[in-house]
Amino acid sequence: MTTKSYRQAAREAVGRYHESQLALLVQRVDDAIDRFRGGELDAFDVDQVLFQYSRAAKELWKFCNLGDPELAANIILERPVVDWWERGAPRKR
């Protein structure tokens, strides 16, 4: 595989990973909204979920977009999946 085709394959792999992980984060928001509509959560609870989603999505975006795509693709393939939801959790004081 040429360097150019390897780089393109890495970009595509990172793109698929980004989309799949983002879908998992969006599902958390969807679940919270459904629970709000069902009366299980109040508006503040949903706001907390949205806040954590925003932080988690930013961390995921940084991982997928701010570095070398080949490095990111290798990390995705060789390491356990990162829990982006937990990465977005507010820090405890």
ABEGO torsion letter per residue (X at the ends): XBAAAAAAAAAAAAAAAAAAAAAAAAAAAAAAAAAAAAGABBAAAAAAAAAAAAAAAAAAAAAAAABBAAAAAAAAAABBBBBAAAAABBBBX
